[in-house]
Amino acid sequence: MLERLNPGRLWIAAAILSVALGFAYYAAGHPMDFRVYHKGARGVFGGTLPVYGPVSGLGWPMHYRYPPLFLLLFWPFSLLPLGAASALWTGLKVAALAWVAFAIARRGSVDRTSSVDGGETRGRRRLHKGPFAYLITVLLVAPYIIEELRYGNAQFYVFALTAGSLLMLTKRPILAAVLLALGISIKIWPIFFVPYLAVRRQWKPVWVTMAAVLILAMVPALYFGFSENINLLGQWFAQESQTQLGQSEIWFPNQSLRGVLMRYLTVIDYSRVPDSNYPQINISTMDPSFVRAIWMLVAAAAYLGFLVLANRQRNSDGWFEIGLAFCLVGLLQPFTQKYALSILLWPAIVAAGLMTRPRIRILLYGATIFGLVQPVVQGASAQRLVQVLGLDFAATLSLTIALTLACVQFSDDSLRIHKTETGLTEATPNEI
């Protein structure tokens, strides 16, 4: 049987296994964020720790921050010793990474022809990829993937659920909706895609997703009881709404738009966070509440603009729009830590097919350089400076602009194709 296997695939499988074992070994001895989940779950199920509050998990700022459902999903890992559980968690994550990466790349390698709501959309895409394009993809996203694997956070599992949902949306809409609902039920950010599906008139996944979110929110009542589960959901909502939408900054240099605006336009009191050695880079001393309001307005306007773009292109397969959406999640959400940008995997793979377009290629080079600065700079002071300057924000922003240009350019190509196929002549402004 081994003789029938493709040698190339054997090498790929061996490489994936080696990476999984390497990161699993590292995670067994360095269970960073994972130990919060492990300690919190054991404490809750053992009756020694509350689910929420400053003393949950390992204590503030490493306290438990997920909905009650995550505790039940995590329960099997809590039965294992910390090192073994962390190794298994990381090894399975590498397997999820391989599956998602190959699935996205495989989808991007075909002509853009898909069925949307029973109709066929003609191709807009013949993407040219070569070894150098794939190298840029790897260099662009590798720092964030490695950081996510090193931290042991749940972020990549949520990304895998969301990406898997979007990949199977056309052929298996119900399963796709359930996967998206599960991602929302662990971390709220995948809800970003529900209005996107709505403006594309994909109503079945929208309604199934929202119904599944409500059902999954009630599942922990089987363990905690109905009234206690409602109480826990209330505690979680109060804790996270105060953390995410409050006036104060969180305990790391936030790489979202909010974090960059706060660091450049206000004075941040680093004495209130665990590491007080971050430098001040502010060029203004505005009121933090005013800057927060600016962030909310800009974020709302950007998201609305994205939905308008998605509505205009609702008959496409959404390849570039989804990549743009993942970028916008990193930019617009209240807080974005470096490992959270592992969600740029989809945009980075999309970018591999855009290297032949000069303006987009320059932006991708910029995004790659910005992302690689922190891993190569030496010294704690330099590392802190890079973080507060927001170079990961700059990388995400460059990738966002590149994919916005791609969406607009391919939209124009689609218009020309449509007018050619329907026999229309050169469009006038009124026709457009």
Secondary structure, DSSP 8 states (H G I E B T S, - for coil): -GGGS-HHHHHHHHHHHHHHHHHHHHHHH--HHHHHHHHHHHHHHHTSS-SSSTTSTTSTTS---S-HHHHHHHHHHHTS-HHHHHHHHHHHHHHHHHHHHHHHHHHHTS-S-EEETTEEE---------HHHHHHHHHHHHHHHHHHHHHT-SHHHHHHHHHHHHHTTTT-HHHHHHHHHHHHHHSSGGGGHHHHHHHTT-HHHHHHHHHHHHHHHHTTHHHH-HHHHHHHHHHHHHHHHHHHHSSS--SS---SHHHHHHHHHS---GGGSS--------S----HHHHHHHHHHHHHHHHHHHHHHHHHTTTS--HHHHHHHHHHHHHHSS---GGGGGGGHHHHHHHGGGTTSHHHHHHHHHHHHHHHHHHH--SHHHHHHHHHHTHHHHHHHHHHHHHHHHHHHHHHHHHHHHHHHTT--S--TTT-
